[in-house]
């Protein structure tokens, strides 16, 4: 995952669509790229007049009420989609059809049908004009995670025997009241699994191997009557490990914890136990212990988000400059979405999740 490339002849014009919480990470990453001449923030887009005005004033750029208005002006080469989940697929297809590159926040779409349509649309855009779609699974760029991937994909630790992961976070009613789309099937496509735990589920299947659900359930334990969607889930997965073996993992996540505790991800191999708790600790069977620390930590109360947005976004712009297809596209990002929707199908027989 190289992240260095010479700047293009002119900085790419970048627009951020959706000026909610996560947009600050994208704007900061674009600002860092502006210093090296790779990109510049050219516009912001938001349906809400107050958020739109505040973002425009803070960043000194024009503001638009819709992606359509932005595309009609022809002032963007790249759009960053930071909108509610239900808007991702339609906005991405609209931008790709206009020949504009897309970097969207997860999930790639809020339904499997939309995701599959976007896989096709992004393939056509790439084949026709080299126009790209990328999806933000930034935790794949965390220093301990990249080290963990190298170790389990190498031959030095032997076969993977199994794995487990947890996401123990806290979301009070006010979190959903602030952005009502978060607690609905129509706006979010799901709850805990789609909004918070999708990153860890993505890492689990990326590190251990492609997965299918053996069994799983999602339910609302702490926020019944407040949200439509789930706040807790447990899943048993079977992976096709890179060495050809079938491997099982277990996954538990909840938004009913008292605090936002560190995400955990453990993998057992024939010759070591690997434990991710921010840092990666490798306990070898011969008694040796190695630790790989996270080099970037996001300050403040959202430190649990991780700080690798900037790394992923820089790598995306490197791929654009080099004319290479970015490695986390629509098809890659749909793997974790399929797992989530399988759990929903098992948990909600009346089809609320579709």
QUIKAFEN-V100536 format. One record per residue. N is the residue number from 1. SS is DSSP state (H for helix, E for strand, C for the rest). OMEGA is omega in radians with two decimals (none if undefined). D_CENTER is the distance of its C-alpha to the mean C-alpha in Angstrom with 2 decimals. Layout:
# QUIKAFEN-V100536
n->N ss->SS omega->OMEGA d_center->D_CENTER
n->N ss->SS omega->OMEGA d_center->D_CENTER
This chain:
# QUIKAFEN-V100536
n->1 ss->C omega->3.14 d_center->16.29
n->2 ss->C omega->-3.12 d_center->18.83
n->3 ss->C omega->-3.14 d_center->18.05
n->4 ss->C omega->3.06 d_center->21.61
n->5 ss->C omega->3.07 d_center->23.34
n->6 ss->C omega->-3.14 d_center->26.33
n->7 ss->C omega->3.04 d_center->25.76
n->8 ss->C omega->-3.11 d_center->26.59
n->9 ss->C omega->3.06 d_center->29.98
n->10 ss->C omega->3.14 d_center->28.53
n->11 ss->C omega->3.04 d_center->25.25
n->12 ss->E omega->-3.13 d_center->22.74
n->13 ss->E omega->-3.03 d_center->22.74
n->14 ss->E omega->3.08 d_center->19.36
n->15 ss->E omega->3.09 d_center->18.84
n->16 ss->E omega->-3.09 d_center->16.29
n->17 ss->E omega->-3.03 d_center->16.27
n->18 ss->C omega->-3.01 d_center->15.90
n->19 ss->C omega->3.07 d_center->17.20
n->20 ss->C omega->-2.99 d_center->15.80
n->21 ss->C omega->-2.98 d_center->14.48
n->22 ss->C omega->-3.11 d_center->11.25
n->23 ss->H omega->-3.14 d_center->13.37
n->24 ss->H omega->3.11 d_center->15.29
n->25 ss->H omega->-3.14 d_center->12.70
n->26 ss->H omega->3.14 d_center->12.75
n->27 ss->H omega->3.11 d_center->16.50
n->28 ss->H omega->3.13 d_center->17.12
n->29 ss->H omega->3.09 d_center->15.46
n->30 ss->H omega->3.10 d_center->17.58
n->31 ss->H omega->3.11 d_center->20.55
n->32 ss->H omega->3.11 d_center->20.27
n->33 ss->H omega->3.11 d_center->20.27
n->34 ss->H omega->-3.14 d_center->23.24
n->35 ss->H omega->3.14 d_center->25.24
n->36 ss->C omega->3.06 d_center->25.18
n->37 ss->C omega->-3.10 d_center->25.81
n->38 ss->C omega->-3.04 d_center->22.65
n->39 ss->E omega->2.98 d_center->21.56
n->40 ss->E omega->3.09 d_center->22.72
n->41 ss->E omega->-3.07 d_center->21.51
n->42 ss->E omega->-3.08 d_center->23.72
n->43 ss->E omega->2.98 d_center->22.86
n->44 ss->E omega->-3.11 d_center->20.90
n->45 ss->E omega->3.03 d_center->20.67
n->46 ss->C omega->3.12 d_center->20.76
n->47 ss->C omega->-3.08 d_center->22.88
n->48 ss->C omega->-3.07 d_center->24.03
n->49 ss->H omega->-3.11 d_center->26.99
n->50 ss->H omega->3.12 d_center->26.78
n->51 ss->H omega->3.14 d_center->23.16
n->52 ss->H omega->-3.12 d_center->23.85
n->53 ss->H omega->-3.12 d_center->27.05
n->54 ss->H omega->-3.14 d_center->25.76
n->55 ss->H omega->3.13 d_center->22.92
n->56 ss->H omega->-3.13 d_center->25.50
n->57 ss->H omega->-3.12 d_center->28.06
n->58 ss->H omega->-3.01 d_center->25.88
n->59 ss->H omega->3.08 d_center->24.68
n->60 ss->C omega->-3.13 d_center->27.86
n->61 ss->C omega->3.07 d_center->26.48
n->62 ss->E omega->3.13 d_center->27.31
n->63 ss->E omega->3.13 d_center->25.55
n->64 ss->E omega->-3.12 d_center->25.22
n->65 ss->C omega->-3.12 d_center->25.04
n->66 ss->C omega->3.06 d_center->23.19
n->67 ss->H omega->3.12 d_center->21.37
n->68 ss->H omega->3.11 d_center->24.62
n->69 ss->H omega->3.13 d_center->26.66
n->70 ss->H omega->-3.10 d_center->24.56
n->71 ss->H omega->3.12 d_center->24.79
n->72 ss->H omega->3.11 d_center->28.50
n->73 ss->H omega->3.13 d_center->29.10
n->74 ss->C omega->-3.04 d_center->27.61
n->75 ss->C omega->-3.13 d_center->26.32
n->76 ss->C omega->3.00 d_center->22.79
n->77 ss->C omega->-3.10 d_center->21.73
n->78 ss->E omega->2.99 d_center->17.96
n->79 ss->E omega->3.06 d_center->16.08
n->80 ss->E omega->-3.09 d_center->12.83
n->81 ss->E omega->3.14 d_center->11.80
n->82 ss->C omega->-3.04 d_center->11.13
n->83 ss->C omega->2.96 d_center->13.07
n->84 ss->C omega->-3.03 d_center->13.27
n->85 ss->H omega->-3.06 d_center->11.52
n->86 ss->H omega->-3.13 d_center->14.95
n->87 ss->H omega->-2.96 d_center->15.35
n->88 ss->H omega->-2.99 d_center->12.44
n->89 ss->H omega->-3.10 d_center->14.38
n->90 ss->H omega->3.13 d_center->17.76
n->91 ss->H omega->3.12 d_center->16.93
n->92 ss->H omega->3.13 d_center->15.24
n->93 ss->H omega->3.13 d_center->18.36
n->94 ss->H omega->-3.14 d_center->20.61
n->95 ss->H omega->3.14 d_center->19.43
n->96 ss->H omega->3.13 d_center->19.55
n->97 ss->H omega->3.11 d_center->23.01
n->98 ss->C omega->3.13 d_center->24.10
n->99 ss->C omega->-3.12 d_center->23.20
n->100 ss->C omega->3.10 d_center->20.45
n->101 ss->E omega->-3.08 d_center->17.32
n->102 ss->E omega->2.90 d_center->13.94
n->103 ss->E omega->-3.07 d_center->10.63
n->104 ss->E omega->2.96 d_center->8.52
n->105 ss->E omega->3.04 d_center->5.81
n->106 ss->C omega->-0.20 d_center->4.10
n->107 ss->C omega->-3.13 d_center->6.31
n->108 ss->C omega->3.08 d_center->8.30
n->109 ss->C omega->-3.14 d_center->11.25
n->110 ss->C omega->2.95 d_center->12.83
n->111 ss->C omega->3.10 d_center->15.51
n->112 ss->H omega->3.10 d_center->16.04
n->113 ss->H omega->3.10 d_center->18.77
n->114 ss->H omega->3.14 d_center->16.73
n->115 ss->H omega->-3.13 d_center->14.17
n->116 ss->H omega->3.06 d_center->17.26
n->117 ss->H omega->-3.13 d_center->18.89
n->118 ss->H omega->3.03 d_center->16.08
n->119 ss->H omega->3.13 d_center->16.27
n->120 ss->H omega->-3.11 d_center->19.95
n->121 ss->H omega->-3.13 d_center->19.74
n->122 ss->H omega->3.06 d_center->17.53
n->123 ss->H omega->3.10 d_center->19.93
n->124 ss->H omega->-3.12 d_center->22.86
n->125 ss->H omega->3.12 d_center->21.65
n->126 ss->H omega->-3.11 d_center->21.17
n->127 ss->H omega->-3.06 d_center->24.55
n->128 ss->H omega->-2.98 d_center->26.35
n->129 ss->H omega->-3.10 d_center->25.39
n->130 ss->C omega->3.11 d_center->22.64
n->131 ss->C omega->-2.94 d_center->20.24
n->132 ss->C omega->2.94 d_center->16.59
n->133 ss->E omega->3.07 d_center->13.30
n->134 ss->E omega->-3.12 d_center->10.06
n->135 ss->E omega->-3.07 d_center->6.38
n->136 ss->E omega->2.85 d_center->4.08
n->137 ss->C omega->-2.95 d_center->3.19
n->138 ss->H omega->-3.12 d_center->5.92
n->139 ss->H omega->3.03 d_center->7.51
n->140 ss->H omega->-3.13 d_center->9.02
n->141 ss->H omega->3.11 d_center->11.06
n->142 ss->C omega->-3.07 d_center->12.54
n->143 ss->H omega->3.12 d_center->16.26
n->144 ss->H omega->-3.13 d_center->17.05
n->145 ss->H omega->3.12 d_center->14.30
n->146 ss->H omega->3.08 d_center->15.64
n->147 ss->H omega->3.12 d_center->19.07
n->148 ss->H omega->3.11 d_center->18.42
n->149 ss->H omega->3.13 d_center->17.33
n->150 ss->H omega->-3.08 d_center->20.52
n->151 ss->H omega->-3.08 d_center->22.66
n->152 ss->H omega->3.10 d_center->21.83
n->153 ss->H omega->3.04 d_center->21.96
n->154 ss->C omega->-3.09 d_center->25.28
n->155 ss->C omega->-3.01 d_center->28.54
n->156 ss->C omega->-3.08 d_center->29.69
n->157 ss->C omega->3.14 d_center->28.35
n->158 ss->C omega->-3.09 d_center->29.46
n->159 ss->C omega->2.94 d_center->27.88
n->160 ss->E omega->-3.13 d_center->24.91
n->161 ss->E omega->-3.12 d_center->26.58
n->162 ss->E omega->-3.10 d_center->23.83
n->163 ss->E omega->3.02 d_center->20.79
n->164 ss->E omega->-3.13 d_center->19.55
n->165 ss->E omega->3.08 d_center->16.67
n->166 ss->E omega->2.97 d_center->16.65
n->167 ss->E omega->-3.08 d_center->14.73
n->168 ss->E omega->-3.04 d_center->17.65
n->169 ss->C omega->-3.07 d_center->16.75
n->170 ss->E omega->3.03 d_center->18.84
n->171 ss->C omega->-3.14 d_center->18.51
n->172 ss->C omega->3.09 d_center->21.98
n->173 ss->H omega->-3.10 d_center->23.30
n->174 ss->H omega->3.11 d_center->23.11
n->175 ss->H omega->-3.12 d_center->19.30
n->176 ss->H omega->3.10 d_center->19.63
n->177 ss->H omega->-3.13 d_center->22.81
n->178 ss->H omega->3.13 d_center->21.28
n->179 ss->C omega->-2.99 d_center->18.87
n->180 ss->H omega->3.13 d_center->20.57
n->181 ss->H omega->-3.07 d_center->18.06
n->182 ss->H omega->-3.04 d_center->15.79
n->183 ss->H omega->-3.05 d_center->18.52
n->184 ss->C omega->3.05 d_center->19.36
n->185 ss->H omega->-3.07 d_center->18.74
n->186 ss->H omega->-3.09 d_center->19.44
n->187 ss->H omega->-3.01 d_center->17.16
n->188 ss->H omega->-3.09 d_center->14.07
n->189 ss->C omega->-3.10 d_center->14.74
n->190 ss->C omega->-3.09 d_center->14.70
n->191 ss->C omega->-3.12 d_center->14.54
n->192 ss->H omega->-3.06 d_center->13.45
n->193 ss->H omega->-3.11 d_center->11.70
n->194 ss->H omega->-3.01 d_center->9.69
n->195 ss->H omega->-3.03 d_center->9.23
n->196 ss->C omega->-2.95 d_center->9.25
n->197 ss->C omega->-3.12 d_center->9.75
n->198 ss->H omega->-3.14 d_center->7.16
n->199 ss->H omega->-3.11 d_center->5.57
n->200 ss->H omega->3.06 d_center->9.30
n->201 ss->H omega->3.07 d_center->10.25
n->202 ss->H omega->3.13 d_center->8.16
n->203 ss->H omega->-3.09 d_center->9.96
n->204 ss->H omega->-3.11 d_center->13.11
n->205 ss->H omega->3.10 d_center->13.48
n->206 ss->H omega->-3.10 d_center->12.59
n->207 ss->H omega->-3.04 d_center->15.10
n->208 ss->H omega->-3.14 d_center->17.76
n->209 ss->E omega->3.12 d_center->17.71
n->210 ss->E omega->-2.96 d_center->16.96
n->211 ss->E omega->2.91 d_center->17.49
n->212 ss->E omega->-3.11 d_center->19.27
n->213 ss->E omega->2.98 d_center->19.95
n->214 ss->E omega->3.06 d_center->23.47
n->215 ss->E omega->3.14 d_center->23.48
n->216 ss->E omega->3.12 d_center->21.36
n->217 ss->E omega->3.01 d_center->21.81
n->218 ss->E omega->-3.12 d_center->20.02
n->219 ss->E omega->3.11 d_center->22.26
n->220 ss->C omega->-3.05 d_center->22.89
n->221 ss->C omega->-3.03 d_center->24.83
n->222 ss->C omega->-2.97 d_center->24.92
n->223 ss->C omega->3.07 d_center->24.19
n->224 ss->E omega->-3.12 d_center->26.43
n->225 ss->C omega->3.14 d_center->27.93
n->226 ss->C omega->3.12 d_center->25.31
n->227 ss->E omega->3.08 d_center->22.28
n->228 ss->C omega->-2.91 d_center->22.36
n->229 ss->C omega->-3.01 d_center->19.28
n->230 ss->C omega->2.98 d_center->18.80
n->231 ss->C omega->-3.11 d_center->18.49
n->232 ss->E omega->3.11 d_center->19.10
n->233 ss->E omega->2.99 d_center->18.46
n->234 ss->E omega->-3.03 d_center->19.82
n->235 ss->E omega->2.95 d_center->19.29
n->236 ss->E omega->-3.04 d_center->21.38
n->237 ss->E omega->2.96 d_center->19.90
n->238 ss->E omega->-3.07 d_center->21.82
n->239 ss->E omega->2.91 d_center->20.44
n->240 ss->E omega->-3.05 d_center->22.17
n->241 ss->E omega->-3.06 d_center->22.16
n->242 ss->C omega->3.13 d_center->22.64
n->243 ss->C omega->3.08 d_center->26.30
n->244 ss->C omega->-3.11 d_center->26.96
n->245 ss->C omega->2.99 d_center->27.35
n->246 ss->E omega->-3.05 d_center->25.93
n->247 ss->E omega->3.09 d_center->24.14
n->248 ss->E omega->3.01 d_center->23.19
n->249 ss->E omega->3.06 d_center->20.60
n->250 ss->E omega->-3.03 d_center->20.40
n->251 ss->E omega->3.08 d_center->17.55
n->252 ss->E omega->3.13 d_center->18.23
n->253 ss->E omega->3.09 d_center->16.29
n->254 ss->E omega->2.95 d_center->17.80
n->255 ss->C omega->-3.10 d_center->17.70
n->256 ss->E omega->3.10 d_center->21.48
n->257 ss->C omega->-3.12 d_center->21.76
n->258 ss->C omega->-3.09 d_center->23.93
n->259 ss->C omega->3.00 d_center->21.51
n->260 ss->C omega->-3.11 d_center->17.95
n->261 ss->C omega->3.10 d_center->18.83
n->262 ss->C omega->3.00 d_center->17.12
n->263 ss->C omega->3.07 d_center->14.75
n->264 ss->E omega->3.06 d_center->16.97
n->265 ss->E omega->-3.09 d_center->16.67
n->266 ss->E omega->3.07 d_center->20.04
n->267 ss->E omega->3.09 d_center->21.28
n->268 ss->E omega->3.06 d_center->25.00
n->269 ss->E omega->-3.13 d_center->26.76
n->270 ss->C omega->-3.01 d_center->30.46
n->271 ss->C omega->-3.13 d_center->30.98
n->272 ss->E omega->2.94 d_center->28.45
n->273 ss->E omega->-3.08 d_center->26.18
n->274 ss->E omega->-3.01 d_center->22.84
n->275 ss->E omega->-3.14 d_center->21.37
n->276 ss->E omega->3.07 d_center->18.18
n->277 ss->C omega->-2.92 d_center->18.69
n->278 ss->C omega->2.98 d_center->17.13
n->279 ss->C omega->3.04 d_center->19.71
n->280 ss->E omega->3.05 d_center->20.38
n->281 ss->E omega->3.13 d_center->23.89
n->282 ss->E omega->3.10 d_center->25.59
n->283 ss->E omega->-3.09 d_center->28.84
n->284 ss->E omega->-3.14 d_center->30.94
n->285 ss->C omega->-3.14 d_center->33.64
n->286 ss->C omega->3.09 d_center->36.25
n->287 ss->C omega->3.12 d_center->35.47
n->288 ss->C omega->3.10 d_center->33.52
n->289 ss->E omega->3.08 d_center->30.52
n->290 ss->E omega->3.10 d_center->27.92
n->291 ss->E omega->3.04 d_center->25.34
n->292 ss->E omega->-3.08 d_center->22.48
n->293 ss->C omega->2.99 d_center->21.48
n->294 ss->C omega->-3.07 d_center->18.32
n->295 ss->C omega->3.14 d_center->19.57
n->296 ss->C omega->3.14 d_center->17.37
n->297 ss->C omega->3.12 d_center->17.17
n->298 ss->C omega->-3.12 d_center->16.12
n->299 ss->C omega->3.00 d_center->19.39
n->300 ss->C omega->-3.00 d_center->20.29
n->301 ss->C omega->3.13 d_center->19.29
n->302 ss->C omega->3.12 d_center->15.50
n->303 ss->H omega->-3.13 d_center->15.81
n->304 ss->H omega->3.06 d_center->13.84
n->305 ss->H omega->-2.97 d_center->10.58
n->306 ss->C omega->-3.02 d_center->11.36
n->307 ss->C omega->-3.03 d_center->12.48
n->308 ss->C omega->3.01 d_center->10.71
n->309 ss->H omega->-3.08 d_center->9.37
n->310 ss->H omega->3.13 d_center->12.92
n->311 ss->H omega->3.14 d_center->13.03
n->312 ss->H omega->-3.10 d_center->10.28
n->313 ss->H omega->3.07 d_center->11.81
n->314 ss->H omega->3.14 d_center->15.22
n->315 ss->H omega->3.07 d_center->14.67
n->316 ss->H omega->3.13 d_center->13.69
n->317 ss->H omega->3.04 d_center->16.90
n->318 ss->H omega->3.13 d_center->18.79
n->319 ss->H omega->3.10 d_center->18.07
n->320 ss->H omega->-3.13 d_center->19.29
n->321 ss->H omega->-3.09 d_center->22.36
n->322 ss->H omega->-3.09 d_center->23.12
n->323 ss->C omega->3.13 d_center->22.77
n->324 ss->C omega->3.10 d_center->20.45
n->325 ss->C omega->-3.10 d_center->17.79
n->326 ss->C omega->-2.92 d_center->14.31
n->327 ss->C omega->3.09 d_center->13.18
n->328 ss->C omega->3.14 d_center->9.65
n->329 ss->C omega->-3.05 d_center->11.06
n->330 ss->H omega->-3.10 d_center->11.44
n->331 ss->H omega->3.12 d_center->13.28
n->332 ss->H omega->-3.08 d_center->11.11
n->333 ss->H omega->-3.12 d_center->8.05
n->334 ss->H omega->-3.11 d_center->10.80
n->335 ss->H omega->-3.13 d_center->11.85
n->336 ss->H omega->3.10 d_center->9.91
n->337 ss->H omega->3.12 d_center->10.71
n->338 ss->H omega->3.12 d_center->14.27
n->339 ss->H omega->-3.12 d_center->14.54
n->340 ss->H omega->-3.11 d_center->13.64
n->341 ss->H omega->3.05 d_center->16.09
n->342 ss->H omega->3.10 d_center->18.63
n->343 ss->H omega->3.11 d_center->18.67
n->344 ss->H omega->3.14 d_center->19.15
n->345 ss->H omega->3.12 d_center->21.94
n->346 ss->H omega->-2.99 d_center->23.65
n->347 ss->H omega->-3.03 d_center->23.37
n->348 ss->C omega->-3.02 d_center->24.25
n->349 ss->C omega->-3.12 d_center->27.21
n->350 ss->C omega->3.00 d_center->27.92
n->351 ss->C omega->3.12 d_center->24.85
n->352 ss->C omega->-3.00 d_center->23.27
n->353 ss->C omega->-3.00 d_center->19.76
n->354 ss->C omega->none d_center->20.57
